[in-house]
Amino acid sequence: MNKQFRGLEKTTDVLSFPMYDLNKRRDLLCTPIPMPVLLGDIIISAPQASRQAIERGIEVEEEILRLVIHGLLHLLGYDHEKDHKEAARMKRLENKLVASLQFE
């Protein structure tokens, strides 16, 4: 899927496919939206998540949780590939959200 949709011939852990370009539709973030709202799709590679969990010394479920949060942040318009500042901002938020869920 990474090759098909991003043109990259390498394994990835998560892909996000937003329904909206929030950089062009900031109004979606500023107006009340009826719930539930469909932001887009998140695809997670379970084999890659498993490998990463082993590398990090954590449970697979925690790694998948992190990837869901990472994908969700992409659907909300965050992009760590823009620049280092945005990448650091996104990583801080991702870590904060994972920690707030206190995975057990």
C-alpha positions in Angstrom: 0.0 0.0 0.0 2.9 2.3 0.7 4.2 1.8 -2.9 0.7 2.1 -4.4 -0.4 5.2 -2.6 2.9 7.0 -1.8 5.2 5.7 -4.4 7.6 4.4 -1.7 9.1 1.0 -2.0 9.5 0.3 1.7 7.4 -1.0 4.6 5.5 1.5 6.7 3.7 1.1 10.0 0.6 3.3 9.4 -1.1 5.1 6.5 -3.8 7.7 6.9 -6.2 8.7 4.2 -8.1 11.9 5.2 -11.6 12.7 4.0 -10.7 16.4 4.0 -7.7 18.6 3.4 -7.8 20.5 6.7 -5.2 23.0 5.6 -7.8 24.1 3.0 -10.9 23.5 5.3 -9.9 25.0 8.6 -13.6 25.9 9.0 -14.2 22.2 9.7 -12.2 22.7 12.9 -13.9 25.9 13.9 -17.6 25.1 13.5 -19.7 22.6 15.4 -19.6 19.2 13.6 -22.4 16.7 14.3 -21.0 13.6 15.9 -19.9 11.1 14.9 -17.7 12.6 12.1 -15.7 10.5 9.6 -12.2 12.0 9.4 -10.8 9.3 7.1 -9.2 5.9 7.2 -6.2 4.6 9.1 -4.4 1.5 7.9 -2.0 -0.2 10.3 0.5 -2.9 9.4 0.2 -5.5 12.1 3.4 -7.2 11.2 5.3 -3.9 11.3 3.7 -2.9 14.6 4.7 -6.3 16.0 8.4 -5.7 14.9 8.4 -2.2 16.3 6.9 -3.4 19.6 9.7 -5.9 20.0 12.3 -3.2 19.2 10.8 -0.8 21.8 10.3 -3.5 24.4 6.5 -2.8 24.7 3.4 -4.8 24.1 2.0 -5.0 20.6 -1.3 -3.4 21.8 0.6 -0.3 23.0 2.4 0.1 19.7 -0.9 -0.2 17.8 -2.4 2.4 20.1 0.5 4.7 19.3 0.0 4.1 15.6 -3.7 4.8 15.8 -3.0 8.1 17.6 -0.3 8.9 15.0 -2.7 8.2 12.2 -5.4 10.2 13.8 -3.1 13.2 14.2 -2.5 13.0 10.4 -6.2 13.0 9.8 -6.4 16.1 11.9 -3.9 17.9 9.7 -0.6 17.2 11.5 2.3 16.4 9.2 5.7 15.4 10.5 7.2 15.4 7.0 6.7 19.2 6.6 9.6 20.2 8.8 11.4 19.4 12.0 9.4 21.8 14.1 6.1 20.3 13.0 7.6 16.8 13.5 8.6 17.7 17.1 5.2 19.2 17.8 3.4 16.1 16.5 5.7 13.8 18.5 5.1 15.7 21.7 1.3 15.5 21.2 1.5 11.8 20.3 3.5 11.0 23.5 1.1 13.1 25.6 -1.9 11.3 24.3 -0.4 7.9 24.7 0.6 8.7 28.2 -2.8 10.1 29.1 -4.4 6.8 28.2 -2.1 5.1 30.7 -1.8 1.8 28.8 -1.8 -1.2 31.0 
